[in-house]
Amino acid sequence: MSKEITKNIYDKHAQSWVREKPNSMSDFTGRPPVFELCGDVTGKEIVDIGCGEGYCSRVLEKKGAKSLEGIDISPEMIKMAKNQNRSELSNFQVGDITQMPYENSSFDLALGMFVYNYLDIGQMTQSFKEVYRILKPEGSFIFAVPHPAFPFIKNNLAPPFFFEFNNKGYFSARDSRNFGKISCIDKQTLPVQMVHKLFEDYISSLKESGFVKIPIIKELGVTKKHLSAHPEFFKPVKDLPLHLVINITK
Ligand SMILES: C[S@@+](CC[C@H](N)C(=O)[O-])C[C@H]1O[C@@H](n2cnc3c(N)ncnc32)[C@H](O)[C@@H]1O
């Protein structure tokens, strides 16, 4: 049922997600540091998990990736991805990331950019098991989600980013689906969701899926560069933990 809700929301809003250059708040605060964490992707075979309209795939392709496979539950987002990126290096298909249509040990890097916040803890573990299966030995898994503490520190419904938790608490909200909005520089707002998980849930799910190495964890927020470029836009989220990034090797 929850997957149907997600699919319908993204099918409905697919056109609004299409962009050529950074537009939504997280295109500034979240995605660039994750691309940096990906390191040198030259010659790498990459899977873009919950690829949406293919923004990340396009960036990684420009950075020299050998090939990109994108998978998303929303047929409309996949349609946009195919329209936006016609390169022979990338392939996009509709699918559920809890059951991926790839061979074992196929990829050097699996990237999950703001997709695991749409899955509950059980679904996330199922998907992590799939990621473990399709990664090559020593392959990297990098994913970003909204920071677990964010909606409990900023609980007002003001732009540029918020989730409506209806007074639920950090522990009682665990595994609940909450709706929110993220603003764009071009003044649009996009609907987003956050199935709240604790730090321990991410770590336990990774462990249950076969990952045993110590992950690198990054907690991202607004930088001085963001504030000087767009002061009014970023001021309301200054000094807040916006995104959590986890990078683990198989
Ligand atoms: C916030 S968008 C991010 C898209 C893209 N990763 C990006 O960074 O621009 C989240 C995407 O996850 C997809 N998604 C959510 N649940 C999914 C699932 N179970 N399987 C595949 N895709 C899913 C949605 O359809 C949506 O396109």
The ligand as a Gaussian input file, in Angstrom:
#p B3LYP/6-31G(d) Opt

LIG

0 1
 C       13.166000      12.091000      -3.621000
 S       13.130000      11.119000      -5.072000
 C       14.860000      11.032000      -5.407000
 C       15.155000      10.718000      -6.839000
 C       16.668000      10.696000      -7.198000
 N       17.379000       9.699000      -6.420000
 C       17.303000      12.036000      -7.005000
 O       18.190000      12.154000      -6.146000
 O       16.917000      12.979000      -7.711000
 C       12.764000       9.504000      -4.463000
 C       12.551000       8.458000      -5.571000
 O       12.478000       7.159000      -4.971000
 C       11.534000       6.385000      -5.709000
 N       11.114000       5.242000      -4.881000
 C       10.476000       5.261000      -3.693000
 N       10.252000       4.010000      -3.233000
 C       10.775000       3.155000      -4.160000
 C       10.894000       1.725000      -4.270000
 N       10.388000       0.911000      -3.326000
 N       11.503000       1.208000      -5.360000
 C       12.000000       2.019000      -6.332000
 N       11.934000       3.378000      -6.282000
 C       11.338000       3.945000      -5.212000
 C       10.433000       7.397000      -6.021000
 O        9.591000       6.963000      -7.062000
 C       11.248000       8.646000      -6.350000
 O       11.520000       8.753000      -7.724000

